[in-house]
Amino acid sequence: ISAAGTTQGTATELIATDNEVTTVGASSGVILASKLAPGDEQSVFNAGANPLKVYPPSGLKINALSANAPMLLATNTACLFKCVSTTRVYGILSA
């Protein structure tokens, strides 16, 4: 998968459960599936050369970030995102 766009509206949408992002341009990002519902999970691994912006679906927030704000995922790092309500996704980072 290649990251694209620098905003929530232009980021590459992830549709698979497990995602490896291999091309990450500066300030580019991905967005979790728009149909994410409570109980759903998606994993993201940043195999690119730059930190990856991971956006929640529109109107949701990741952990303690503001609604629609991206989480920055470092290179060679994975995160499991779990939708826990209609307003929040939490992320569990790898080591």
C-alpha positions as CSV (number, residue, x, y, z in Angstrom):
1,I,0.0,0.0,0.0
2,S,1.2,3.5,-0.7
3,A,0.3,6.4,1.6
4,A,-1.1,9.5,-0.2
5,G,-2.4,12.9,0.7
6,T,-1.6,15.1,3.6
7,T,-5.1,15.4,5.1
8,Q,-7.9,13.1,6.3
9,G,-9.8,13.7,3.1
10,T,-6.9,12.9,0.8
11,A,-5.3,10.0,2.7
12,T,-5.3,6.4,1.2
13,E,-8.3,4.5,2.7
14,L,-7.3,1.1,4.2
15,I,-9.9,-1.6,3.5
16,A,-8.0,-4.8,4.5
17,T,-7.8,-6.0,8.1
18,D,-3.9,-6.2,8.0
19,N,-2.1,-3.4,6.1
20,E,1.6,-2.9,5.3
21,V,2.4,0.6,4.0
22,T,5.6,0.4,2.0
23,T,5.6,3.8,0.4
24,V,5.4,6.8,2.7
25,G,6.2,10.2,1.4
26,A,6.9,13.1,3.7
27,S,3.7,14.1,5.6
28,S,1.6,11.5,3.8
29,G,-1.0,9.3,5.4
30,V,-3.7,6.6,5.4
31,I,-7.2,6.5,6.9
32,L,-8.8,3.6,8.7
33,A,-11.8,2.0,6.9
34,S,-14.8,4.4,6.7
35,K,-17.1,1.4,7.6
36,L,-15.2,0.7,10.9
37,A,-17.7,-0.3,13.5
38,P,-17.4,-1.1,17.3
39,G,-15.5,-4.4,17.6
40,D,-13.7,-4.1,14.3
41,E,-9.9,-4.1,14.1
42,Q,-7.3,-3.0,11.6
43,S,-3.5,-3.4,11.9
44,V,-1.1,-1.0,10.2
45,F,2.7,-1.6,9.7
46,N,4.8,1.4,8.5
47,A,7.5,-0.1,6.3
48,G,8.1,3.2,4.5
49,A,10.9,5.7,4.8
50,N,9.0,8.4,6.7
51,P,6.6,8.6,9.7
52,L,3.1,7.7,8.7
53,K,0.0,9.7,9.5
54,V,-2.9,7.3,10.4
55,Y,-6.3,9.0,10.5
56,P,-9.4,7.7,12.1
57,P,-12.7,7.5,10.2
58,S,-14.4,10.9,9.9
59,G,-15.8,12.0,13.3
60,L,-13.8,9.5,15.4
61,K,-10.7,10.0,17.5
62,I,-7.7,7.8,18.2
63,N,-6.8,7.4,21.9
64,A,-6.6,10.9,23.5
65,L,-6.2,12.8,20.2
66,S,-8.8,15.2,18.9
67,A,-11.5,13.9,16.6
68,N,-10.2,13.5,13.1
69,A,-6.6,14.1,14.2
70,P,-3.9,11.7,12.8
71,M,-1.7,9.5,14.9
72,L,1.9,9.5,13.8
73,L,3.3,6.0,13.3
74,A,7.1,5.7,13.3
75,T,8.9,3.7,10.6
76,N,9.2,0.0,11.2
77,T,6.4,0.2,13.7
78,A,3.0,-1.5,13.8
79,C,-0.2,-0.5,15.5
80,L,-3.4,-2.5,16.1
81,F,-6.4,-0.2,15.9
82,K,-9.6,-1.3,17.6
83,C,-12.9,0.5,17.2
84,V,-14.5,0.6,20.7
85,S,-17.4,2.9,20.2
86,T,-19.0,5.2,17.5
87,T,-16.6,8.0,18.6
88,R,-13.3,6.3,19.6
89,V,-10.6,4.0,18.2
90,Y,-7.8,2.9,20.4
91,G,-4.3,2.0,19.1
92,I,-1.9,-0.5,20.6
93,L,1.7,0.1,19.4
94,S,4.3,-2.5,18.8
95,A,7.7,-2.3,20.4
